[in-house]
Amino acid sequence: MEFITNFFTQALYRPLFNLLILIYEYIPGHDFGLAIMILTFSLRSLFYPITKKSLKSQKALNEIQPKIKKIQKKYDDDKEKQMKEIMDLYKKKDVNPFGGCLPLLLQLPILIALYRVFWHGFQPEQLSLLYSFVPNPGKIDPVFLNTLNLSDPNILIAGIAAISQFAQTKMMMGKKTQDSDDGGFASIFKKQMIFLFPIFTFVILTKLPAAIGLYWITSILFSVGQQYLISKEKSNKLEKEEKEEDDKEERKEENKVKNKKDESREN
């Protein structure tokens, strides 16, 4: 167990802590809150391709859910046939049922390390973990924008994080899911999560340093922007496909008219 703890500290916690202090030392004003935001945006940008793939996979899986339900209902008495049909559907639609989970699992150790950095990074003894090329600030000022002490819990930060979480959850669920009245357990659970997850976020963050709440808000804002870009990309793709379909129909009509004219000339 000690080996795993040491490995985690040296491989993840220490590099992230050093990167945070490096940003803190070189940004104007030495604002620790801004350093947290810059580090969060940098890491989320680094993982953008993985997260994008994960979100697309999850979206594709949600889109074929009605067809999966039909298969489950049709082959309710034959589980083997049901599983085969579902797997064939995944193959046909090029959907990986685990595609949304695996990329997130890869990021989990880094997220845990980040939480530890923002939780324990204010302690003076942590500065002993700095690399030789990273300047030692002597002590870290935890005040954000000369107002909020990020080393203590803050109800305002917790409230903003909860509201942001609520907005993101609604956005991720989509209007179709929110308006669904199928009465199934999954549908009810998803609707409850819209409210339960933000409440859970608020309660937890009122007991943790505000630095974690600031990280949470920054991460959510990045996710919302990312979701918007992916949705816009999909919308542009659909518009392009519709335009190509319209052009195809137009050419078909033109060919019909041309054929009729040719027939009338022959007659």
Residue pairs with C-beta under 8 A, 6 or more apart in sequence:
8 109
8 113
9 129
12 109
12 110
12 112
12 113
13 113
13 116
13 117
13 129
14 129
14 131
16 39
16 110
16 113
16 114
16 117
17 117
17 121
17 126
17 129
17 130
18 129
18 130
18 131
18 134
19 39
20 35
20 36
20 39
20 117
20 121
21 121
21 127
21 130
21 134
21 135
21 137
21 140
22 134
22 135
23 35
23 38
23 39
24 30
24 31
24 32
24 35
24 137
24 140
25 134
25 135
25 137
27 34
27 35
27 38
30 137
30 141
31 143
31 144
31 145
32 140
32 141
32 142
32 143
32 144
32 150
32 211
33 143
33 144
33 145
33 148
33 150
33 211
33 214
34 144
36 118
36 150
36 211
36 214
36 215
36 218
37 214
37 218
39 114
40 114
40 215
40 218
40 219
40 222
41 218
41 222
43 110
43 114
44 51
44 219
44 222
44 223
44 226
45 222
47 107
48 226
50 103
50 106
50 107
51 103
51 104
51 107
51 223
51 226
52 226
52 230
53 99
53 103
54 99
54 100
54 101
54 102
54 103
54 104
55 100
55 226
55 227
55 230
56 230
57 95
57 96
57 99
57 100
58 99
58 100
59 230
59 234
60 93
60 94
60 95
61 95
61 97
61 99
61 100
62 174
62 177
64 89
64 90
64 93
64 95
67 89
68 86
68 89
71 82
71 85
71 86
71 89
72 82
72 86
74 82
74 85
75 81
75 82
75 85
76 82
89 95
90 96
90 97
114 215
115 212
115 215
118 209
118 211
118 212
118 215
119 208
119 209
119 211
119 212
120 126
121 140
121 211
122 140
122 142
122 150
122 151
122 209
122 211
124 139
127 136
127 137
127 138
127 140
130 136
142 149
142 150
142 151
142 211
143 149
143 150
144 150
144 210
144 214
148 154
148 156
148 157
148 210
149 210
150 209
150 210
150 211
150 214
151 209
151 210
151 211
152 209
152 210
153 205
153 206
153 207
153 208
153 209
153 210
154 210
154 213
155 206
157 205
157 210
157 213
157 214
157 217
158 201
158 202
158 205
158 206
158 210
158 213
159 202
160 213
160 217
161 201
161 202
161 205
161 213
161 216
161 217
161 220
162 198
162 199
162 201
162 202
162 205
163 198
164 216
164 217
164 220
164 221
164 224
165 197
165 198
165 201
165 216
165 220
166 194
166 195
166 197
166 198
167 224
168 220
168 223
168 224
168 227
169 193
169 194
169 197
169 198
170 178
170 194
171 224
171 227
172 227
173 190
173 191
173 193
173 194
177 187
177 190
177 191
178 191
178 194
180 187
181 187
201 216
205 212
205 213
205 216
